[in-house]
Amino acid sequence: MSRYVFTATMVMAVVTYLVRMTPLTLMRGKLKSRFLRSVLAYAPYAVLSAMTVPHILDSTASPLSALAGLVVAVALALMKRGLLTVAVGASAAVFVAELFLIH
């Protein structure tokens, strides 16, 4: 292993450790701010959406078929359907959309 790769790996490990440990060392007690607690409660959903949605739109042969799958998935989720139903419905929507868009 070259010296550069080893140094880069160690720097990334230290940065990752610092990013994860800093909040734990700075915040000793329970958060008292209702606003901050509500912001942190929604953070996982926002991060997951920010990472997932761009890849959803690039995952098919056509962005239009991906958009069709996304719309169906959101509609089924808003109707309180289960995860399997949402996944199968979105996949079926993409399949049908690509049948009409490609052929």
Backbone as CSV, one residue per row, in Angstrom:
resi,resn,N_x,N_y,N_z,CA_x,CA_y,CA_z,C_x,C_y,C_z
1,MET,0.863,-1.171,0.000,0.000,0.000,0.000,0.908,1.232,0.000
2,SER,0.607,2.139,-0.866,1.444,3.325,-0.954,1.216,4.238,0.245
3,ARG,2.164,5.080,0.485,2.096,6.008,1.623,0.920,6.974,1.461
4,TYR,0.643,7.389,0.229,-0.456,8.317,-0.027,-1.801,7.691,0.326
5,VAL,-2.008,6.459,-0.090,-3.273,5.784,0.182,-3.461,5.613,1.690
6,PHE,-2.411,5.225,2.382,-2.485,5.050,3.828,-2.797,6.380,4.516
7,THR,-2.115,7.446,4.116,-2.351,8.761,4.717,-3.760,9.244,4.435
8,ALA,-4.228,9.088,3.212,-5.584,9.515,2.860,-6.622,8.732,3.656
9,THR,-6.413,7.442,3.833,-7.338,6.620,4.607,-7.371,7.053,6.066
10,MET,-6.221,7.342,6.636,-6.174,7.784,8.030,-6.837,9.150,8.216
11,VAL,-6.628,10.058,7.262,-7.263,11.376,7.347,-8.782,11.225,7.266
12,MET,-9.268,10.393,6.360,-10.713,10.170,6.256,-11.269,9.539,7.524
13,ALA,-10.532,8.625,8.131,-10.991,7.982,9.362,-11.091,8.992,10.498
14,VAL,-10.098,9.865,10.619,-10.115,10.879,11.681,-11.253,11.862,11.467
15,VAL,-11.450,12.308,10.243,-12.533,13.255,9.954,-13.885,12.617,10.245
16,THR,-14.078,11.374,9.841,-15.334,10.683,10.109,-15.566,10.544,11.609
17,TYR,-14.519,10.193,12.344,-14.634,10.059,13.798,-14.997,11.399,14.436
18,LEU,-14.346,12.472,14.023,-14.627,13.786,14.598,-16.047,14.239,14.306
19,VAL,-16.516,14.000,13.084,-17.874,14.408,12.720,-18.907,13.660,13.558
20,ARG,-18.651,12.404,13.860,-19.615,11.614,14.621,-19.511,11.846,16.126
21,MET,-18.342,12.172,16.618,-18.164,12.301,18.064,-18.378,13.718,18.585
22,THR,-18.217,14.727,17.753,-18.368,16.111,18.210,-19.742,16.383,18.817
23,PRO,-20.845,16.003,18.179,-22.145,16.265,18.818,-22.303,15.542,20.154
24,LEU,-21.752,14.351,20.267,-21.871,13.607,21.519,-21.110,14.272,22.666
25,THR,-19.986,14.879,22.363,-19.198,15.510,23.417,-19.694,16.916,23.753
26,LEU,-20.310,17.600,22.792,-20.758,18.964,23.050,-22.127,19.023,23.720
27,MET,-22.978,18.055,23.440,-24.326,18.068,24.010,-24.394,17.037,25.130
28,ARG,-24.370,17.513,26.360,-24.363,16.608,27.517,-25.768,16.175,27.917
29,GLY,-26.704,17.091,27.942,-28.046,16.773,28.414,-29.041,16.723,27.271
30,LYS,-30.301,16.663,27.659,-31.368,16.645,26.673,-31.520,18.029,26.053
31,LEU,-31.851,18.060,24.748,-32.070,19.338,24.081,-33.334,19.992,24.632
32,LYS,-33.209,21.253,25.003,-34.348,21.960,25.570,-35.135,22.748,24.520
33,SER,-34.509,23.070,23.425,-35.157,23.848,22.379,-36.119,22.960,21.577
34,ARG,-37.403,23.315,21.593,-38.385,22.559,20.823,-38.108,22.657,19.332
35,PHE,-37.688,23.837,18.883,-37.394,24.044,17.472,-36.257,23.130,17.016
36,LEU,-35.168,23.097,17.768,-34.021,22.277,17.403,-34.376,20.791,17.423
37,ARG,-35.169,20.376,18.394,-35.601,18.978,18.442,-36.455,18.624,17.223
38,SER,-37.334,19.536,16.811,-38.176,19.242,15.648,-37.354,19.217,14.361
39,VAL,-36.367,20.098,14.256,-35.501,20.091,13.076,-34.724,18.781,13.008
40,LEU,-34.158,18.353,14.120,-33.386,17.115,14.137,-34.260,15.883,13.935
41,ALA,-35.526,15.966,14.293,-36.427,14.831,14.089,-36.674,14.579,12.606
42,TYR,-36.689,15.639,11.796,-36.936,15.489,10.362,-35.665,15.321,9.540
43,ALA,-34.518,15.477,10.131,-33.249,15.399,9.395,-33.050,14.060,8.687
44,PRO,-33.318,12.906,9.312,-33.105,11.646,8.581,-33.967,11.537,7.316
45,TYR,-35.202,12.005,7.372,-36.068,11.942,6.202,-35.557,12.861,5.091
46,ALA,-35.095,14.029,5.469,-34.587,14.974,4.477,-33.322,14.441,3.809
47,VAL,-32.426,13.867,4.596,-31.183,13.327,4.038,-31.484,12.139,3.137
48,LEU,-32.363,11.257,3.580,-32.719,10.102,2.765,-33.354,10.538,1.449
49,SER,-34.232,11.521,1.492,-34.860,12.025,0.269,-33.840,12.668,-0.654
50,ALA,-32.946,13.446,-0.086,-31.936,14.124,-0.908,-30.999,13.128,-1.580
51,MET,-30.766,11.994,-0.945,-29.897,10.989,-1.552,-30.647,10.086,-2.524
52,THR,-31.927,9.864,-2.308,-32.674,8.874,-3.076,-33.308,9.441,-4.343
53,VAL,-33.965,10.580,-4.250,-34.753,11.100,-5.377,-33.916,11.327,-6.642
54,PRO,-32.729,11.919,-6.565,-31.953,12.067,-7.815,-31.618,10.727,-8.473
55,HIS,-31.367,9.702,-7.665,-31.049,8.396,-8.228,-32.284,7.708,-8.804
56,ILE,-33.433,7.985,-8.226,-34.675,7.426,-8.781,-34.870,7.930,-10.205
57,LEU,-34.620,9.216,-10.416,-34.862,9.806,-11.736,-33.819,9.398,-12.773
58,ASP,-32.682,8.857,-12.336,-31.641,8.419,-13.264,-31.577,6.900,-13.405
59,SER,-32.477,6.181,-12.761,-32.329,4.726,-12.683,-32.977,3.954,-13.818
60,THR,-33.719,4.603,-14.669,-34.407,3.896,-15.746,-33.897,4.373,-17.099
61,ALA,-34.435,3.750,-18.140,-34.006,4.119,-19.495,-34.452,5.522,-19.873
62,SER,-35.551,5.975,-19.281,-36.091,7.287,-19.602,-36.482,8.002,-18.309
63,PRO,-36.163,9.277,-18.188,-36.586,10.013,-16.992,-38.111,10.081,-16.853
64,LEU,-38.824,10.001,-17.967,-40.288,10.028,-17.893,-40.842,8.773,-17.230
65,SER,-40.250,7.622,-17.527,-40.718,6.397,-16.873,-40.358,6.414,-15.383
66,ALA,-39.218,6.978,-15.048,-38.849,7.109,-13.642,-39.810,8.043,-12.918
67,LEU,-40.188,9.113,-13.580,-41.149,10.045,-12.989,-42.510,9.375,-12.787
68,ALA,-42.900,8.536,-13.737,-44.161,7.796,-13.587,-44.100,6.880,-12.371
69,GLY,-42.997,6.178,-12.203,-42.835,5.310,-11.038,-42.826,6.090,-9.739
70,LEU,-42.180,7.245,-9.738,-42.139,8.088,-8.548,-43.527,8.596,-8.178
71,VAL,-44.275,9.024,-9.176,-45.634,9.528,-8.920,-46.519,8.419,-8.357
72,VAL,-46.438,7.229,-8.939,-47.233,6.107,-8.439,-46.809,5.736,-7.022
73,ALA,-45.511,5.717,-6.758,-45.027,5.379,-5.419,-45.512,6.392,-4.383
74,VAL,-45.437,7.671,-4.700,-45.895,8.695,-3.769,-47.403,8.590,-3.553
75,ALA,-48.141,8.362,-4.633,-49.604,8.240,-4.507,-49.978,7.044,-3.638
76,LEU,-49.347,5.909,-3.855,-49.641,4.729,-3.042,-49.228,4.929,-1.587
77,ALA,-48.107,5.598,-1.377,-47.668,5.857,0.002,-48.637,6.801,0.707
78,LEU,-49.143,7.795,-0.010,-50.112,8.713,0.593,-51.438,8.031,0.898
79,MET,-51.722,6.946,0.180,-52.938,6.178,0.459,-52.702,5.138,1.560
80,LYS,-51.538,5.220,2.222,-51.188,4.345,3.353,-51.068,2.880,2.964
81,ARG,-50.602,2.610,1.769,-50.371,1.230,1.346,-49.059,0.733,1.955
82,GLY,-48.881,-0.554,1.979,-47.668,-1.148,2.535,-46.467,-0.954,1.627
83,LEU,-45.280,-1.217,2.169,-44.040,-1.023,1.422,-43.973,-1.921,0.191
84,LEU,-44.404,-3.166,0.327,-44.372,-4.075,-0.811,-45.316,-3.608,-1.913
85,THR,-46.485,-3.138,-1.539,-47.447,-2.631,-2.525,-46.885,-1.411,-3.245
86,VAL,-46.253,-0.520,-2.510,-45.664,0.679,-3.114,-44.546,0.293,-4.077
87,ALA,-43.680,-0.620,-3.663,-42.562,-1.025,-4.519,-43.040,-1.724,-5.778
88,VAL,-43.998,-2.636,-5.634,-44.502,-3.360,-6.812,-45.272,-2.409,-7.733
89,GLY,-46.056,-1.514,-7.162,-46.800,-0.555,-7.978,-45.886,0.375,-8.746
90,ALA,-44.849,0.876,-8.095,-43.903,1.766,-8.776,-43.150,1.018,-9.864
91,SER,-42.747,-0.211,-9.578,-42.042,-1.013,-10.585,-42.935,-1.301,-11.781
92,ALA,-44.197,-1.611,-11.521,-45.138,-1.865,-12.606,-45.363,-0.607,-13.445
93,ALA,-45.445,0.539,-12.787,-45.625,1.799,-13.521,-44.424,2.079,-14.418
94,VAL,-43.225,1.824,-13.918,-42.025,2.021,-14.739,-42.027,1.041,-15.910
95,PHE,-42.370,-0.198,-15.650,-42.404,-1.211,-16.707,-43.369,-0.821,-17.819
96,VAL,-44.578,-0.441,-17.445,-45.588,-0.058,-18.440,-45.156,1.203,-19.187
97,ALA,-44.624,2.191,-18.453,-44.193,3.431,-19.095,-43.071,3.173,-20.094
98,GLU,-42.149,2.283,-19.738,-41.049,1.993,-20.668,-41.518,1.183,-21.862
99,LEU,-42.546,0.376,-21.691,-43.105,-0.343,-22.844,-43.620,0.649,-23.887
100,PHE,-44.288,1.705,-23.436,-44.854,2.672,-24.361,-43.826,3.679,-24.844
101,LEU,-42.833,3.999,-24.046,-41.853,5.009,-24.439,-40.773,4.445,-25.359
102,ILE,-40.392,3.209,-25.141,-39.294,2.650,-25.926,-39.785,2.044,-27.237
103,HIS,-40.944,1.405,-27.224,-41.421,0.736,-28.440,-42.446,1.547,-29.136
